[in-house]
């Protein structure tokens, strides 16, 4: 049982952590930290947190701290936490990039504390803010821990137990490998969705385009409704990996365009069939 859980950043992700922890009886008290006073008031009204504060000093007496801010703000938060950092508490984060989080924490604190466990719950929704917080957001989802060699085994065990209690499936991964994998499976798809909607939204006939958008368009572009602030930070933090994939994707588009220009039905069919088979294999792996 966690005596006092502190969630820094009470939005969709942090708010869902708080809701899930409360509903599962994992803590006695939940303290929320957020710079947005209205967001804190809403979180308190909704019962997501017991009390809120604009200052990270509210984490001083917590025994479990979840840093749920955009990855670009992790360094600032760790710096503000420095005077209150407790050797007996456990600290973790929810950032979608891990090398940048680890570097920011190390730079802010002078070292990477052994009781800080970098983590990434692979879950989300188009809506943002504490009003969208969902106690079941992490149920059945994957959470990846990317501990440093110096990270405390006990701290890793506590963070693993916490996410498991929220219904998640926890695994560990090297932070650089995490950023490479997530660039391909999450970051690039988001960039493509944002780019497609940006392209179509600039056309003169945009009203007609979106009026007649079919289910495939809605499914593919759904993630373009994600929080721009969060995705700005992710794109900048993992820019090298994303750029490498964008270059590879550009080559694939050029190959497809060449098939069309040449009216090469054989190559085009092979291209489409190969992609379809790869999609099916990926679904089988996800089911396992």
Helices and strands as residue ranges (DSSP letters): E 2-8, H 12-23, E 27-33, H 37-45, E 51-53, G 56-59, E 64-67, G 71-73, H 74-81, G 82-84, E 90-93, H 99-109, E 116-117, E 119-121, G 130-132, E 142-145, H 153-165, E 169-172, H 175-182, I 183-187, H 188-201, H 206-211, H 215-221, G 222-225, H 228-237, H 239-261, H 265-287
